[in-house]
Amino acid sequence: MCRTLIFVIVCLAGFTSGLAGQETMKSYPAYLKNETPNYAEFSNDGKYIAAGVYGAVRVWEIESADFKDYQTKLKNETPDFVCFSPEGARIAAGLYGVVRVWEIGTGKYRDYEVRLKNETPGFVCFSPDGKLIAAGVYGAVRVWNLQSGQFHDYPVKSKSQTPVFVRFSSDSRFVAAGSYGEVRLWEIKAE
């Protein structure tokens, strides 16, 4: 009897502590009720969270849950991946035929074209110094200078493959990508 009573008390304590933990949960709604975002990203300063939603990249203020939508190129596209710039002033996503970089707050944007017009980069990233952006494109990693818009392609082993991910080194000197049985590393060419 005593063991049963102890078991019931422990179970109830665990149940109520689980409910207590839910009090700090927040919800940030997607565009459509039945939509499930593929990825979410926090800004470096911890003020924002962003995700691709139907027709936009949605950026929520974490404290208030207020949001602003940054429109995609096509009304029916949902970005799979989003990333904040290191200083948190911009956000980027791969869209149909481009990598789009928006200014947070104003909504102004600039498109950086990819190799194929019907290609949508799945993974993009800013360099830690905030001067470059990279994406896997058909047969290469494309690295753009954000200011000039000029780019350089770094070829992957299989010319018919798009890299799965791209990443800059912490000093912005190198870019790495995962493709066809390897992680390939290139030193960034100075412009």
Summary of the structure (lengths in Angstrom):
residues: 191
radius of gyration: 21.0
end to end distance: 78.4
largest distance: 78.4
contacts: 560
relative contact order: 0.10
helix: 12%
strand: 40%
